[in-house]
């Protein structure tokens, strides 16, 4: 039996619910929900000892986006209790959750990233004479939360970002195309999807456009892009960051011809409208088939390596 954990107290709570519910519609199993106050529910009934239910599962898919499900905390809990689970382990989950650390590691392996500067306090950032336009973002959030496209005023965006975490990334505003590539691990092989492109007329890919059916347009495959290079860099990033199971790799292809890795998502959305699944569907891998591959490769001997 599979178990699907979703919910949590991050800003991505609602996305997590959508992902978890969609998985269970396709692959029925145990519904394990964590509410915003930290209470556990199994199949919609409150429980005190969630561990006893988790131990009944052959494999668990943690689908809590953000903390504590995507940053290594939940993965550590599952490993401590020898519960097989889908996705990246403690270390790679923690690293990829922090965009600052991710970029620094990728740079050491020769992978070009969106140029950035990290600030560790609001005062430091305000005194840094940041050049606009730029992008100011939180280092450890997803689903476009904590991301600001800044043309002039930097104070309000910086205050928002530091209210969400201890670091702020200030990135170059890239004029170009927004690309993603999905990666799926199948035993010793890494499957990379045909890359996709977010519609050129979308000035900013918002939370609403991501998770509302019909809210955004995608192009698969995109035209006039180095497809093979995108796939190879996606595989390399997956390997050097120690990812496992699955990931969505996001890029920018700038108008001046630079292919820049933006971020790595170790726990991509699993809603019917999610980019990760759309690109594999284009290649003939159905929602259910992707799940089957993830579960097949999550035997105990493969989960704790």
N, C-alpha and C positions, 0 to 999 in steps of 0.2 A: 504493500500500500504506500502511496505517496502522501506527503504532507506539504501543504503550501502555507507559508507564514507570510502574513501581510498586515498592513496597518502602520503602527508606530506613531511617534510624536513629532516627526519632522514636518517641514512645510510640504513634503511630497506625499502626505498621508492619503489624499484622495486618489492620486495616481497609483499608489501601491494597492489600494483596494480594487481599482479597475484591473490592474495586472493580475492580482490574485484570483479575482472572480472569473476572468477570462480563461485563465489556466484551468481552473476547476470545471468550467463548462466543457472544455475540450478533453480533459483528462481527470475524471472524478477521483477524489481522494478526501483526505482529512483537511477541513478548513480550520486554520489556526490563526486567530485574529488577535492583535495587540492594539488596544485602544490608546487614545492620546494620554490617558492617565496612568498607563502601565498595567492595566488589568488584561488578563488573558481569557480568551473565549475559544472553545473547541466546538465546531459545528454549531455555532451561535449560542452555546451554553457557557456561562462563567465557570472557570476552573481555578483551583488553588495550585495544583501541581501539574503545570504544563509539561514538565519533563517526562512524566510517566506516559503521556500521550505521544510525545515525540519519539520515545523509544519503541513505540509500536510501529513506527514508519520504517519502511525499507530504505527510503530516500526522502530527503526534505529539500524543497526548493525555497530558499529565503527570498522573498519578493518585497522586502521592506526597503524602499528607496531612501537614500540618505542615512542618517544615524537612527537606530543602532544596527541597521541591516546591511548596509553597503560599505561600512567603514572598518569591518573586521571584528566588531564587538560580538555580533551574533554568531559569526563564523567561529570565533574562539569558544563561545559557549557550546556550540555543536561539537567541535573537535574535542573539548574537554570531556564530553559525555559520549564520545565515540559514535556519533550519529552521522551517517553519510549524508552529504549535502551537495547540491549542484552549485557550481560557480567557483570563483577565485577564493584562495585561502586567506588567512588572517593578514599576512604580510602584504600581499599584492592588493587586497581590498583596501587596506589602510593607506597604502601609497597612492593608489589611483584615485582615492577619494580626495586627496590633497593635490589640487592642480599645480601648486608651486613645486612640490616634491616630484610629481610626475614629469613636469617639464625639465627639471634639472637632470633627472636620470636619463631622459630621452636625449638631451643634448650631449651627454657624455658618450652616447652610442652613435653619434653622428646623424641623429634624426632632427630635422629642422622643425622648430615649433614657432607659434606666434610670438614675436618679440614681447617681452614682459619685464616689469619691475615689481618686486614684492615689497610691501610696506607692512610694518609690524605695529604701528599705532596710528591713530587718527592725526595726532600732532605731527608726526613724521611726514605723513602723506600731505597734509595741508601746507607744510613748509617746503615741499619738494619742488614747487613750481612745475607742476605736471602740465605738459603740453596737450592741448586739445585740438581736434577731436581725439577721443580715445575710448577704450572700453574699460570700465571698472567693474570688477566682479568679486564675489566671495570665493574663497579657495575651496570650500567643501560643500557646495550645494549643487543640485542638478535641476533638470526640468525648467531651465531658464530662470529659476529663482535667484535673486541677488545679482542680476546682470544688468548693467546700465550702459547704454550708448550715450556718451557724454560729448556734447558739442561746446558747452561753455562752463556752466556751473558745476564744479566738482565737489563742493562741500556737502550737499544733500546726498548724492550717491555714496560718497565715502562714509558719511555717518550711517547710512543704511547698511552698508557692507560690514562695518565694524560692529554694528548691533547684532549681526548674524555670526560673527566669528572673530578670531584674533588676528587674522591677516587679510590683506587686500591685494589683489592683482590689478595692476594697471597695464593694459595691453595696447599694442598698436591697433588702430582701427584699420582693418583690412578691407580694401575695396576689391571685391571679387566674388567668387562663387563658394557656396557652402556645401560640402560633400561629406558623405559618410560611407563607411564600409563595415559590414558585419563579419565577425569571426566566430566560428564554431569549432570546437575541438572534438574530433572523433577518433578516439584512441590515439595513435601516433601521428595522426594527420591534423592539419589545420585547414579548415574549409573557409575560404573567403568568398563572400557574396559579390555579385556585381555591384559596384558602388552606385550610390544614388545621389541625386542633387535636389536640394530644396529649391522650390520654384524661384526663378530669377526675379519675379516681381514682388516677392515678399521682402520688405525692407528689414524686418526683424522677426525671427521665428519665435513666437510667443508660446506660453503655456497653453493658451486656448487653442491655437492653431495645431499644436502638437497632439492634443488629446481629444479634440472634437472631430468626429467624422466629417469629412469635407472641408475641414478648417484650413488645410494647406494642400498644395499641389507638389507632387514629387515627379522627378524625371529619372527613370531607370531603363537603360543606362544613360548617363549624361554624354553629351557629344563633345568632341574636341578636348578630351582630357587624357592624361597618361594613366589609363586604367590599370595596366600591369604594375606600374610604379606604385600606385595607391595600394594595390593588393599586397605587394611585397613589403612596403613600409608598415602596413597594418599587421602583417605576420611578425615582422621584426619587433614592433612595439609590444605586441602580445607576449612575445618570448622574453624580451629584456625586462619587462615589468613583472614577470612571473605569473601572468594571468592563467586561468584555468577554466575550462568549460565554454565560456562565451564572453564576448565583449563587442561593443560598438565603438569604432574609432572615427572620430570626427576631424575633418580637415577644412582648411580654406585653400582655394586655388586663386591666388591674387591676379589682378589684371596685369601685373608686371611679370607674371610667369612663375611665381613662387608657390610650391606645394608645401603648406605649413600644417603640421599636426596641431589640432586645437585641444582635444582632450580624449581620454580613454574612459569609457563607461563599462565597469565590470558587471553591473547588474542593470542592463538596459530594460526599458519598459517592455511589458508583455501584453499590452492592450492590443485590440484588433487594429488599432491605428498606429502602432509603434513602428518606427523606422527599421529597427533590427529585424523584425519579422517580414516587413514589406520587401526588403531586398532579397531575402532568402525565398520568399514566395515567387518572386520574379524568376529565380533560378530553378523552380520546381520543387522546393522543399516546403511542404505545408506546415502550418502551425503545429499540428500534431506530430509530424515527422521530426521537427526541431526538438520538441520535448522528448520524443522517444530516444533521439541521439544523446541528449543530455542525461537522461535517466540510465540509458544503457551503459554509459561511460562512468557512472557514479557508483560502481561497486566499491565495497570497503577497501579493497586493495588499491584502488585508484584514487580514493578520496584523501588519503593521508600520506601524500608523497611530497 
